[in-house]
Amino acid sequence: MIETVHRLADADPAHCKIFVHGLGWEANSETITSEFSKYREIADCKVVMDKVSGKSKVYGFILFKHRNGARHALKQPQKTIEGHLDSCQLASVGPVQVPPPAAVAAMSGPPQSEYTQRKMYVSNVSAELEPRKLMEFFSKFGEIEEGPLGLDKQTGKPRGFCLFVYKSLESAKKALEEPHKNYEGHMLHCQKFVDGPKHTKGHFNQQPHHHHHNKHQQGLYNHSAKKGKYAGSSGGAGHTGGHLMAPSAGRAI
């Protein structure tokens, strides 16, 4: 009897299925299978694709044949896959509640500045979403100082996540009252951003500052309360890895 219970539990999808998010829009089932198969045998793997663009919706599911595989894979809940810092958990747990990129490194760091507390990290942002419309959507919670940050420097599109900085702490808190927002059929996951160590506002971690930009390299829109328009930033907003850091405007973090 006990053996039967253990056998059923070992193959129960609730213990074997992993949800992973933060993938790149170019991700597919083959690349994810290759990454997770090193933990144990995989029964099924699926990256959810957008029917219109044919690109990844930046999340997917991995079903291991036995719960031991899921257990091994989750020993390290954050993994770098194809240059993106992805987060995973048991699919049965529900919506992802994980620190944004750089949060782990900053957990034991000094208290965050008031500027940092006004930052909000948004994940599961599809590449097909329009940055200006995202700005308008999040502006309903309060006036935005900067954002969206973290766009692909080549395409000007989201890379599975973005960052907004509100002008007031109250607005940031209001935006985070409901962390999961349905936007144009996409479930966006919002959470407080935590800066990594040893960087300044204006530079992404381990990302050199480039002086040459083309029209697709801007990852930052500045919001003007007086003019009510978006203006492209002259600051570098390139991003090559999964770690998103704040851009510099002379303010120390």
N, C-alpha and C positions, 0 to 999 in steps of 0.2 A: 504493500500500500504506500509506504513512504517513498519507495523507489519510483512509483508511478507519479506521485505528486512532484517529486524532483524533476522527473523527465518532462512533465507537462510545463512546469515553471521554466525549465531550461529553454524550451522552444516558444514560450509565450512572447508574442510580438511586443507586449508592453515592456518587456525586459531586454528585447533584442533590437528594437528600432531606434535609430538615432536621427535627430533633426539637426541639420547644419545650416548656418546662415552666414552671410558676409562673403559669399563666393563672388568671383568676378563674373561679369556678364558673358564672358566667353567660355565659362565652365560647362562641362557636359558630364554625362554619366560615366564615360570611360575614364576621364581624369580622376574623378572622385573614387571610382572603384579601385583604381591603381593606388591611390593614397591610403585608403582604409583597409585594403585586403591584407596589408602587412600585419594587422592585428589578429585576424581570424578569418575563417571562410565566410564569404558574403552570399546571402540568398538572393538579395535584390538591391538595386541601387537606382535612384531616380533623381535627376536634377530637374526641377520644375521650370519649364520653358514658356516664354510668352508666345502665344499663338500668332500674334501679328508680326513681331520683329524676328521671331525665331531664336531669340537670345535668352540666356538664363535670367530667371527672376531673382537670382542671387541666393537661392536656398534650395535644399533638397533633402532626401531621406536615404538612409542606409539601413538595410535590414540584415543583421547577422544571423547565421544559422543557429547559433547558440548565444545565450546571454553573456557567456565568458568573453566573447568577441567585443560586445558593446562595453563591457566592464573595462577591458584593456584599452579600448579606444578613448574612453572618457577619463582615464587617468590624467590625460592632458587635454582639458576641455577647449583650449584655444590652440589652433594649428595654422601654420602658414602654408597655404596651397596656391601655387602659381602666383606668388607675390602678394597674396591677400591674407590678412589675419582673420581667420574664420573661427566661429564659436559653435560648439556642439553640445547637445544634451539629449537625454532620453526624450523621444517624441511624446511619450505619455505624460510628461511633466507639465506640458502646456506652453504658453508663450515664453520665449527666451528671456531670462533675467540674468544677463552676464555683463561684466564691466566692458565699457568701450575700449578700443585700442589704447594702449599706454596706461590703462588704469591699474593693471597688475603691478607695473613697475613703480607706480606712484603711491600705492597703498600705505607704505610706511614713510612717505615723504612729509614735508612741512604742510601746514594748513593752506588750503587753496585761497588765492586772492579773490577779491570781490569780482574782478573781471572774469576770472575762471568760473565762478559760480553762475555767471550769466550765460555760459555756453551750454548748448544742448547738442547731443550726438544723436543722429537719426540713422538707423540701419534698415536694410531691406529696401533701399532706394533703387529702383530699376533704372537702367540706362536710358530708357525711353521717356522718362519723366522730364518735363520742361523745367529748368532751374528757375525761371522767372515766375512760373505758376506755383512752384513750391514755395517761393518767397512770399507770394500773395497768400497762400494757404496758411503759412505759419505766422503771418503778420496779424491775423485775427486775434492772436493771443496777446499781442503787444508790439510796440515798435521795435524793429530789428536794426541793430547797429551794423552787423556784418553777416554775410551768408548769401547763398550756400557755399561753404568752403569744401575743399576736397574733390573738386571735379577733375576728370581726366584732362591732363594738360594738352593732349593731342586732339581730343574730340570735343572737349567742353561739356561732356555729359557726366552724369553721376557714375560712380564706380562701386555702387552697392551701399554707399553711405554718404552722409554729408554732415556739416556742422553749421549751426546758427548761433549768433551771439546777440542776445537781446539787450536793449538799452537799460533795462531795469531788472533787478533781481525778482521783483514781483511778477513781471511778464514771463520770465523763465520758469518760475514756479507754477504759474498758471498753465503754461504749455505742457508741463510735466504731470499735471493732475490726472490726465488720462494718457498713460504712456503708449498705448496702442491705438493708432489712428488709421481709419480706412480712408484712403485718398485715391480716387479714380480706380477703385478695384484693387489697390495695393495696400497691404497691411504694413504700415510704417511703425517701427519700434523706436520710441524716443526715451532717452535717459540722460542724466546729468553727465557732462563730460569731465574727465579727470586728466590733467596734464601730466606728461612724463617729465622726468628730471632733466636738468641742464639744457634748457632751450629758452629762447625768447620769443615773444609774440611776433609773428611775421615769418617764421620758418618752420617747415615740417621737419620732423626728426630725421637726421641722416640724409637730408635732401639739400644739396648745394643750391645757392641762389643764382638763378640765371638772369642775365641782363637782356637776353634776346627773347622776345615773345611774339607769337603770331596771334591771329584773331581767335584761335581755338584754345589758347593756353591759359585763359583766365579762369580761375576757380573761385573767384570772389566777386560778389556784387555788393556795392555800398549803397545803403538806403539813405536818401536825403529827406528829412522831415519837411524841409522848406519847399523843395522842388517836387517831391513826390515821384522822383525818377530813380532809375538804376544807373549807376556809373561804374564802368570797369575799373578795377584796381590796377595800379601800376606795380603793386607788390607781387612777389613770386608766390604762386599757389600751386606749384607742381607737386605731384605726389606719386611716388613709385612703389611704396610699400603699403602695409596695412596700418601703419601708425600715423594717425592724424594729429597734427599739432597746430597751435594757434599761430596766425600771421602777425608780424610785428608792425607796430605803429608808434614805437618809442616808449611803450609802456612795459615796465618790468613785470614778470609774472611772480 
